[in-house]
Amino acid sequence: MVGFLIVVLILAFALFLNGRRKMKEAGTWMGIKGTVPEFLWNGASHQQRKLMLLSVGITDDDSNQERLLSLRWTRLPHSLQLELFKVAEASANQGASQIAISPAIGTAEVTLHSSSELPDRVEVNHKISNARRTDPVEKDLLAKAIAGDADAQSDLGEALYSGQIVPRDYAQAAVWTHKAAEQGNVAAQFNLGLLYERGHGMPQDYAQAAACFRNVAEFGSAEAQFHLGVLYEKGQGVLQDYTIATAWYRKAAEQGHSDAQLNLGILYQLGHGVRQDYTESAKWHRKAADQGNAIAQLLLGIDYNVGQGVPQDYTKAAAWYRKAADQGIAKAQFNLGLLYDDGQGVPQNYTEAAHLYREAAEQGEADAQFNLAILYNNGTGVMRDPKEVIAWMRKAAEQGHPQAKQNIDALLKS
């Protein structure tokens, strides 16, 4: 009689058999239970529900053999109770196979009986093959997480989100992160906010993201304060309020958060939520720029270029543009090219100007594409090349550059 093993398991958060179990006699049924937060199920699409249902990890030597999976669940007041069964039918000749079951490993496809409302009780069956072997570190983390260790649950959520240790799975990352957050784990509460903000593993919900970020921000987390500021600035999940956005940015900026310093500087520059103050704007741009924030370096370069909030200084403008340009910021590459083109703050150098224009042009910067076309037309810093003129002028025109649109027709007719 050909023996076979039937393994049943739920998705990310079902209880997992810690260690190894031996199959019992033929016909033996074994069950394990777990719960799923109902909000995750109700908000999920049909495909997301399929991905949430089952995950299986098998460490026996027959891991490529097909297994029959069986799952059933019962609705509870605020969650779903999942019952996972395995039925073993073994012959005397087969010998005992050893298995270890783990959620969060190798998502299994499941055919649902309903694509919308979940019945009070239902049973599904599906076959899965090529299950992945579990890693000792992974098994230890899973065991601690399922035992209720909030730090392990948070770490597992991060691992599932990043794809480290275990395969990337946003739905399961959301489950474990939610479990840790419910226990007051601050890191998990912040990460849950990110999941809500990005719509990863759960429906996008800016209001829930704001609530999560607020909880952590009030504990002094600069990262949470910054993200909460962004939501207030954009009016996502909360009423748009530049004054409140400014307050949260300031809290994070004073802790050295460079993106918060950048955004606070921009709000001062625009006069949003605060009195317009170019000097204060440049101050925060500098703080962020000194930390290597490329956009802040660009903006500080512009401040020096036009003398806004600081004395006009082309040499300093060129220095800050160079820092941002070296980080690949197209606008900084173009602006630095202009300074080399005009000999402001740096020795005039058309070859360097052409090089910088090209770097920016290849990233789609329309002004750089137009200026590069002009250099090719004049043979300045590059060899004169009518084909290059037309190619770059056309690219700029296609992006709506007004002068390029005027010039391209004349070039094509000539």
C-alpha positions as CSV (number, residue, x, y, z in Angstrom):
1,M,0.0,0.0,0.0
2,V,1.5,3.3,-1.0
3,G,1.7,5.6,2.0
4,F,1.2,9.2,1.9
5,L,1.3,12.2,4.3
6,I,-1.4,14.9,4.4
7,V,-0.2,18.1,6.0
8,V,-2.5,21.0,6.8
9,L,-1.5,24.5,7.8
10,I,-2.7,28.0,7.8
11,L,-1.1,31.1,6.7
12,A,1.2,33.4,8.5
13,F,0.0,33.1,12.0
14,A,-1.3,29.6,12.6
15,L,0.3,27.7,15.4
16,F,3.3,25.9,14.2
17,L,4.5,22.5,15.4
18,N,7.8,23.3,17.2
19,G,10.3,20.6,16.6
20,R,9.4,17.4,14.8
21,R,6.4,15.0,15.0
22,K,6.1,11.4,13.8
23,M,3.1,10.3,11.8
24,K,0.7,8.4,13.8
25,E,-1.3,5.3,12.6
26,A,-3.3,5.3,9.4
27,G,-6.3,7.5,9.6
28,T,-5.2,9.7,12.5
29,W,-6.4,13.3,12.4
30,M,-4.5,16.0,14.1
31,G,-5.6,19.6,14.4
32,I,-4.1,22.9,15.3
33,K,-5.9,26.2,15.7
34,G,-5.1,29.9,15.3
35,T,-6.9,33.2,14.8
36,V,-6.9,35.8,12.0
37,P,-7.8,39.5,12.8
38,E,-11.1,39.8,11.0
39,F,-10.3,43.3,9.7
40,L,-7.4,41.8,7.6
41,W,-9.8,39.3,6.0
42,N,-12.7,41.7,5.4
43,G,-10.4,44.3,3.7
44,A,-8.6,41.8,1.5
45,S,-9.2,41.1,-2.1
46,H,-9.9,37.6,-3.3
47,Q,-6.3,37.1,-4.3
48,Q,-5.1,38.5,-1.0
49,R,-7.3,36.1,0.9
50,K,-5.8,33.2,-1.1
51,L,-2.3,34.4,-0.2
52,M,-3.3,34.8,3.5
53,L,-4.8,31.3,3.9
54,L,-2.0,28.8,3.8
55,S,1.7,28.7,4.2
56,V,3.7,25.5,4.7
57,G,7.2,24.5,5.4
58,I,8.3,20.8,5.4
59,T,11.7,19.6,6.5
60,D,11.4,15.8,5.7
61,D,13.3,14.2,2.9
62,D,10.2,14.0,0.8
63,S,9.7,17.7,0.5
64,N,9.0,17.5,-3.2
65,Q,6.2,15.1,-2.8
66,E,2.7,16.5,-3.1
67,R,0.8,17.0,0.1
68,L,-3.0,17.4,0.5
69,L,-3.8,20.4,2.5
70,S,-7.1,20.9,4.4
71,L,-8.3,23.9,6.3
72,R,-11.5,25.0,7.9
73,W,-12.4,28.0,9.9
74,T,-15.2,29.4,12.2
75,R,-16.2,33.0,12.6
76,L,-15.6,34.4,16.1
77,P,-16.8,37.8,17.3
78,H,-13.8,39.7,16.1
79,S,-11.6,37.2,14.4
80,L,-11.6,33.9,12.5
81,Q,-10.6,30.7,14.2
82,L,-8.7,28.6,11.9
83,E,-8.5,24.8,12.4
84,L,-5.7,23.0,10.5
85,F,-5.7,19.3,10.1
86,K,-3.4,16.7,8.8
87,V,-4.5,13.1,8.2
88,A,-1.9,10.4,8.0
89,E,-2.3,7.1,6.2
90,A,0.8,5.0,6.5
91,S,1.7,1.4,5.6
92,A,4.0,-0.8,7.6
93,N,6.6,-0.6,4.8
94,Q,6.7,3.2,4.7
95,G,8.4,3.9,8.0
96,A,7.9,7.1,10.0
97,S,8.4,10.5,8.2
98,Q,9.4,13.4,10.4
99,I,7.9,16.8,9.7
100,A,8.0,20.3,11.1
101,I,5.3,22.8,10.2
102,S,5.8,26.5,10.1
103,P,3.6,29.4,8.9
104,A,5.4,32.2,7.0
105,I,7.0,29.8,4.6
106,G,6.1,29.1,0.9
107,T,2.7,30.5,0.2
108,A,0.2,27.9,-1.0
109,E,-2.6,28.6,-3.5
110,V,-6.0,27.8,-2.2
111,T,-9.3,27.6,-4.1
112,L,-11.9,29.5,-2.1
113,H,-15.5,28.5,-2.1
114,S,-16.6,32.1,-1.8
115,S,-14.8,35.2,-3.1
116,S,-16.7,37.7,-0.9
117,E,-18.4,36.8,2.4
118,L,-16.9,34.2,4.5
119,P,-19.3,31.4,5.5
120,D,-19.7,30.4,9.2
121,R,-17.7,27.2,8.4
122,V,-16.1,26.0,5.3
123,E,-13.4,23.5,4.3
124,V,-11.0,23.8,1.4
125,N,-8.5,21.3,0.0
126,H,-5.5,21.9,-2.2
127,K,-2.3,20.2,-3.2
128,I,1.1,21.8,-2.8
129,S,4.6,20.6,-3.8
130,N,8.2,21.8,-3.6
131,A,7.8,23.2,-0.1
132,R,10.9,25.0,1.1
133,R,13.0,23.7,4.0
134,T,13.1,25.8,7.2
135,D,16.2,27.5,8.4
136,P,17.1,27.0,12.1
137,V,17.2,30.8,12.8
138,E,13.9,31.1,11.0
139,K,12.4,28.3,13.1
140,D,13.6,29.9,16.3
141,L,12.1,33.3,15.4
142,L,8.8,31.7,14.4
143,A,8.6,29.7,17.6
144,K,9.2,32.8,19.8
145,A,6.7,34.8,17.7
146,I,4.0,32.2,17.9
147,A,4.7,31.9,21.7
148,G,3.7,35.5,22.0
149,D,7.1,37.3,22.2
150,A,6.3,40.8,21.0
151,D,9.9,41.5,20.0
152,A,10.1,38.3,17.9
153,Q,6.7,39.1,16.3
154,S,8.0,42.6,15.4
155,D,11.3,41.1,14.0
156,L,9.4,38.5,12.1
157,G,7.1,41.2,10.6
158,E,10.2,43.2,9.5
159,A,11.8,40.0,8.1
160,L,8.7,39.2,6.1
161,Y,8.5,42.7,4.8
162,S,12.1,42.9,3.7
163,G,12.5,39.3,2.5
164,Q,15.3,38.6,5.0
165,I,15.4,35.2,6.7
166,V,12.0,34.3,5.2
167,P,10.5,35.0,1.7
168,R,8.9,38.4,1.4
169,D,5.2,38.4,2.1
170,Y,3.5,41.7,2.9
171,A,0.2,40.0,4.1
172,Q,2.0,37.9,6.7
173,A,4.2,40.9,7.6
174,A,1.1,42.8,8.4
175,V,-0.3,40.0,10.6
176,W,2.8,39.6,12.7
177,T,3.4,43.4,12.9
178,H,-0.2,43.8,14.1
179,K,0.2,41.2,16.8
180,A,3.3,42.9,18.1
181,A,1.7,46.4,17.9
182,E,-1.2,45.2,19.9
183,Q,1.2,44.3,22.7
184,G,2.6,47.8,22.7
185,N,5.8,47.1,20.8
186,V,6.8,50.6,19.6
187,A,8.8,49.5,16.6
188,A,5.8,47.4,15.4
189,Q,3.4,50.3,15.9
190,F,5.6,52.5,13.7
191,N,6.0,49.7,11.1
192,L,2.2,49.1,11.1
193,G,1.8,52.7,10.3
194,L,4.1,52.3,7.3
195,L,2.1,49.3,6.1
196,Y,-1.1,51.3,6.3
197,E,0.5,54.3,4.6
198,R,1.8,52.2,1.7
199,G,-1.0,49.7,1.5
200,H,1.3,46.8,1.8
201,G,-0.3,43.6,3.1
202,M,-3.6,45.5,3.9
203,P,-5.8,48.1,2.3
204,Q,-4.2,51.5,2.3
205,D,-5.5,53.6,5.1
206,Y,-3.9,56.9,5.9
207,A,-6.2,57.5,8.9
208,Q,-4.9,54.3,10.5
209,A,-1.4,55.2,9.5
210,A,-1.7,58.6,11.2
211,A,-3.0,56.9,14.4
212,C,-0.1,54.5,14.5
213,F,2.5,57.3,13.8
214,R,0.9,59.5,16.4
215,N,1.2,56.8,19.1
216,V,4.9,56.5,18.4
217,A,5.6,60.2,17.7
218,E,4.3,61.1,21.2
219,F,7.0,58.8,22.6
220,G,9.6,61.0,20.8
221,S,10.3,59.0,17.7
222,A,11.8,61.4,15.1
223,E,10.9,59.0,12.3
224,A,7.3,58.8,13.4
225,Q,7.1,62.6,13.9
226,F,8.4,63.1,10.4
227,H,5.8,60.7,8.8
228,L,3.0,62.3,10.8
229,G,4.2,65.7,9.6
230,V,4.0,64.5,6.0
231,L,0.4,63.3,6.5
232,Y,-0.6,66.7,7.9
233,E,1.2,68.5,5.1
234,K,-0.5,66.5,2.4
235,G,-3.9,66.1,4.2
236,Q,-3.8,62.3,4.1
237,G,-5.8,60.6,6.8
238,V,-6.1,63.9,8.6
239,L,-7.3,67.4,7.8
240,Q,-4.5,69.3,5.9
241,D,-2.8,71.6,8.4
242,Y,0.5,73.2,7.6
243,T,0.8,74.5,11.2
244,I,0.6,71.1,12.7
245,A,2.8,69.7,10.0
246,T,5.4,72.3,10.9
247,A,5.2,71.5,14.6
248,W,5.9,67.7,13.9
249,Y,8.6,68.5,11.4
250,R,10.3,70.8,14.0
251,K,10.2,68.1,16.7
252,A,11.9,65.6,14.3
253,A,14.3,68.2,12.8
254,E,15.5,69.2,16.3
255,Q,16.5,65.6,16.8
256,G,18.6,65.7,13.6
257,H,16.1,64.0,11.2
258,S,17.4,65.3,7.8
259,D,14.2,64.9,5.8
260,A,12.3,66.7,8.5
261,Q,14.9,69.5,8.4
262,L,14.5,69.6,4.6
263,N,10.7,69.8,4.7
264,L,10.8,72.4,7.5
265,G,13.1,74.5,5.4
266,I,10.7,74.3,2.5
267,L,7.7,75.3,4.6
268,Y,9.6,78.4,5.7
269,Q,10.5,79.1,2.1
270,L,6.9,78.9,1.0
271,G,5.4,80.4,4.2
272,H,3.2,77.4,4.8
273,G,2.2,77.1,8.5
274,V,4.8,79.6,9.4
275,R,5.7,83.2,8.5
276,Q,7.8,83.1,5.3
277,D,11.4,83.4,6.3
278,Y,14.2,82.8,3.8
279,T,16.9,83.0,6.4
280,E,15.3,80.3,8.5
281,S,14.7,78.3,5.4
282,A,18.3,78.4,4.4
283,K,19.3,77.5,8.0
284,W,17.3,74.2,7.9
285,H,18.5,73.5,4.3
286,R,22.0,73.7,5.6
287,K,21.4,71.4,8.6
288,A,20.0,68.8,6.2
289,A,22.7,69.4,3.6
290,D,25.4,68.9,6.1
291,Q,24.0,65.4,6.7
292,G,24.3,64.6,3.0
293,N,20.7,65.1,2.1
294,A,21.0,65.6,-1.7
295,I,17.8,67.6,-2.2
296,A,18.8,69.9,0.7
297,Q,22.2,70.4,-1.0
298,L,20.5,71.4,-4.2
299,L,18.2,73.9,-2.4
300,L,21.1,75.4,-0.5
301,G,23.0,75.7,-3.7
302,I,20.0,77.6,-5.1
303,D,19.9,79.8,-2.0
304,Y,23.5,80.8,-2.6
305,N,23.0,81.1,-6.3
306,V,20.1,83.7,-6.0
307,G,21.1,85.1,-2.7
308,Q,17.9,84.0,-0.9
309,G,18.3,83.8,2.9
310,V,22.1,84.0,2.5
311,P,24.5,86.4,0.7
312,Q,24.8,85.5,-3.0
313,D,27.9,83.5,-3.5
314,Y,28.4,81.6,-6.8
315,T,31.4,79.7,-5.5
316,K,29.4,78.3,-2.6
317,A,26.5,77.6,-4.9
318,A,28.8,75.6,-7.2
319,A,30.1,73.6,-4.2
320,W,26.7,72.6,-3.0
321,Y,25.5,71.9,-6.5
322,R,28.5,69.6,-6.9
323,K,27.6,67.6,-3.8
324,A,24.1,67.1,-5.0
325,A,25.1,66.4,-8.6
326,D,27.5,63.7,-7.4
327,Q,24.5,62.0,-5.8
328,G,22.7,62.0,-9.2
329,I,20.3,64.9,-8.7
330,A,19.5,66.0,-12.3
331,K,18.6,69.6,-11.4
332,A,21.9,70.1,-9.6
333,Q,23.8,68.7,-12.5
334,F,22.0,71.2,-14.8
335,N,22.5,74.1,-12.5
336,L,26.2,73.3,-12.1
337,G,26.4,73.1,-15.8
338,L,25.0,76.6,-16.1
339,L,27.7,77.9,-13.8
340,Y,30.4,76.3,-15.9
341,D,28.8,77.5,-19.1
342,D,28.7,81.1,-17.7
343,G,31.9,80.9,-15.7
344,Q,30.2,81.9,-12.4
345,G,31.8,80.6,-9.2
346,V,34.0,78.2,-11.3
347,P,36.3,78.7,-14.3
348,Q,34.3,78.8,-17.5
349,N,34.5,75.3,-19.1
350,Y,32.2,74.4,-21.9
351,T,33.4,70.8,-22.0
352,E,32.4,70.4,-18.3
353,A,29.2,72.2,-19.0
354,A,28.4,69.8,-21.8
355,H,29.2,66.8,-19.6
356,L,26.9,68.0,-16.8
357,Y,24.1,68.9,-19.2
358,R,24.3,65.4,-20.7
359,E,24.2,63.8,-17.2
360,A,21.0,65.7,-16.5
361,A,19.6,65.3,-20.0
362,E,19.9,61.6,-19.8
363,Q,17.7,61.7,-16.7
364,G,15.0,63.6,-18.6
365,E,15.8,67.2,-17.5
366,A,14.3,69.2,-20.4
367,D,16.3,72.4,-19.8
368,A,19.5,70.3,-19.9
369,Q,18.4,68.6,-23.1
370,F,17.8,72.0,-24.7
371,N,21.1,73.5,-23.6
372,L,23.0,70.4,-24.8
373,A,21.3,70.7,-28.2
374,I,22.5,74.3,-28.4
375,L,26.1,73.3,-27.5
376,Y,26.0,70.7,-30.3
377,N,24.6,73.3,-32.7
378,N,27.4,75.7,-31.9
379,G,30.2,73.2,-31.5
380,T,30.9,74.5,-28.0
381,G,32.5,72.0,-25.6
382,V,31.6,69.3,-28.1
383,M,32.0,68.6,-31.8
384,R,29.3,70.1,-33.9
385,D,26.8,67.4,-34.7
386,P,23.4,68.2,-36.4
387,K,22.0,64.8,-35.6
388,E,22.7,65.3,-31.9
389,V,21.1,68.7,-32.1
390,I,17.9,67.3,-33.5
391,A,17.9,64.4,-31.1
392,W,18.2,66.5,-28.0
393,M,16.0,69.3,-29.2
394,R,13.3,66.8,-30.0
395,K,13.5,65.2,-26.5
396,A,13.2,68.7,-24.9
397,A,10.3,69.6,-27.2
398,E,8.5,66.4,-26.4
399,Q,8.5,67.4,-22.7
400,G,7.0,70.8,-23.6
401,H,10.1,73.0,-23.5
402,P,8.8,76.1,-25.2
403,Q,12.0,77.2,-27.0
404,A,12.7,73.6,-28.1
405,K,9.2,73.3,-29.6
406,Q,9.8,76.5,-31.6
407,N,13.3,75.3,-32.8
408,I,12.5,71.7,-33.7
409,D,10.2,72.6,-36.6
410,A,12.8,74.9,-38.1
411,L,15.6,72.3,-37.6
412,L,13.5,69.6,-39.3
413,K,12.7,71.8,-42.3
414,S,16.4,72.9,-42.8
